[in-house]
Amino acid sequence: MEKRYYTADSLRRSLDAFEERFGMSSGEFFAAYAVYDISRMEGISPFLRHSWASLYRDWQRLSGDDFAASVKRELEIA
């Protein structure tokens, strides 16, 4: 059986499809997802929310984005 692996580039193409379909960037979506802001995720099924968030986290990891630092920034008190 042939093994298939995804890359940051292949994940980016998937993220682009989500962004085009739902009219927001993956970063904007993930910020809403992280705080369960239903009003910003209206029209996105729970399965697609989970899928998009998972793909976005993997893309960040594979593209070298420091996910831990971005979480820390999101949690800082303004």
Summary of the structure (lengths in Angstrom):
residues: 78
radius of gyration: 13.4
end to end distance: 51.1
largest distance: 51.1
contacts: 169
relative contact order: 0.15
helix: 69%
strand: 0%
